[in-house]
Amino acid sequence: MTHPVILASQSPRRREIFRYFSLPFEQVSHSFDESSFPTNVSPEEYAKGLSLEKAKDVAARYKESVIVAADTIVVIDGVILSKPKDRADASRMLHSLSGKWHRVITGVTVGSNGTFKTDSAETRVLLNSVTEEEIQSLLDRGEWHDKVGGYAIQGVGSLLVRRIDGDYYNVMGLPVGLLASMLNQFRINLWEFIS
């Protein structure tokens, strides 16, 4: 590889997943305004569309590189949840998810030289019923910051999770199996980057 893969995300979780492999990569911020994207589409199209726009934004600056972008959303009762705006918003999200199944959908885009492939993965997650005191305890830890749905499956947030159906890494924000198959389309085999 003459150029490192560009991870078009500042997510620490996505960076952590990328570091499982010896694949050379750089983490770069996108400047796409996510609020400008239409919401009158299916959750899958919404997540895929956001990942595509992020990838295109970064690809304009890194024309020779393979770009990887992702966007993760939570869907509960047909409503899309993204990152909470503040503590009260995170509390509202956790209350709405308590004791219920929800869907975690990640749109993934891989692209290079003007060619982009986009797909999505879905994981169903059942959360334990939690009390107001437990929710406030989680919020006090600050783990709701920058977390879709107001929680993270890893760390203390694992106390919330009763069951998952699907890819664990999708809930972290980057479905590894899907990413591997998409990178293969750009002649990058993650099996060659196991160190």
Secondary structure, 3 states (H helix, E strand, C coil): CCCCEEECCCCHHHHHHHCCCCCCEEECCCCCCHHHCCCCCCHHHHHHHHHHHHHHHHHCCCCCCCEEEEEEEEEECCEEECCCCCHHHHHHHHHHHCCCEEEEEEEEEEEECCEEEEEEEEEEEEECCCCHHHHHHHHHCCCCCCCHHHCCCCHHHHHHEEEEECCHHHHHCCCHHHHHHHHHCCCCCHHHHCC
